[in-house]
Amino acid sequence: MNPYETEPAPHGADEDGHRLVGSVADGEDTAVEAALRPKELGEFIGQEKVRAQLDLVLKAARARGATADHVLLSGAPGLGKTTLSMIIAAEMEAPIRITSGPAIQHAGDLAAILSSLQEGEVLFLDEIHRMSRPAEEMLYMAMEDFRVDVIVGKGPGATAIPLELPPFTLVGATTRAGLLPPPLRDRFGFTGHMEFYGPAELERVVHRSARLLDVEIDTEGAAEIAGRSRGTPRIANRLLRRVRDYAQVKADGAVDREIASAALAVYEVDARGLDRLDRSVLEALLKLFGGGPVGLSTLSVAVGEERETVEEVAEPFLVREGLLARTPRGRVATPAAWAHLGLTPPRQVPGGPGQGDLFAG
């Protein structure tokens, strides 16, 4: 994490949790991440700006003897939001309670959680943008005034009973920061955006995890795994475990570049981190439609996947890698996509329509 966190799959992307390069945690990830998760900010790898800013916030709160400001962490799954929430609690020497937005569907659900908090406790609310609107509106007052109004009864006889809350720190995590309403976003004292990791940072993550998992790995082996990890520590840890299995069965247990490359070839993860689904989308776009543009529905039928799977699971990474572009006329392959698959782009007639124009829309 910093490697290591557990997040529900976004709507339409359930399959992502079952892919070797999926960024959503599965059951095995959850179990292993508990052992690999760093316990303090000094152990947390990467996210230098967020880590430095958060360190100041926490040290200042401790110096004042006060509860830390509410914290909002945004970014893709697998970058360390849950880990940072646990570190915040550890640094403040406070207990932590973990829940998620989808689990809070009624204001009463949130009131029950808030009313049972201890003074200074950290409440981690994962996928906070998926909380119900009534609960969200109750949270406004709780964050600002440490008070909630509990409605007793119905109709004209309903009565609002004010309930005072002990000071607490809310840590909200979201993969879709743009979906948070401004009144909620503005009540957080600190907002940190988690960036994807660079190769050097992921190598450090792999070396640290290998040490904790008692896996012998050299620098080139760690670099090979890091280069295929899509900038995400969770994926790096998952690939490391699969490479470890391969090394134990096919070799002497030690991991070098050759072993790592051979292991990931078995699991169909290529040098840029693309898996079977990613390559299927690219191959259909290039071989069947001449590189596009082609409509999303046509492309999803061509690869035998649901439209949402292609759009929400495969395309984000392909776009981020510069292999695919989304345009008003449809999906278009970039020159890098042709080069990655070792194919030659078709010659276009100057001023004439491309083959894929027939399928745009």
Secondary structure, DSSP 8 states (H G I E B T S, - for coil): --S-------TT-GGGGGSTT-SS--HHHHHHHHHH--SSGGG--S-HHHHHHHHHHHHHHHHHT-----EEEE-STTSSHHHHHHHHHHHTT--EEEEEGGG--SHHHHHHHHHT--TT-EEEEETGGGS-HHHHHHHHHHHHHSEEEEEESSGGG-EEEEEE----EEEEEES-GGGS-HHHHTT-SEEEE-----HHHHHHHHHHHHHHTT--B-HHHHHHHHHTSTT-HHHHHHHHHHHHHHHHHHSSS-B-HHHHHHHHHHTT--TTS--HHHHHHHHIIIIITTT--B-HHHHHHHHTS-HHHIIIIIHHHHHHTTSEEEETTEEEE-HHHHHHTT-------TTS--GGGGB--
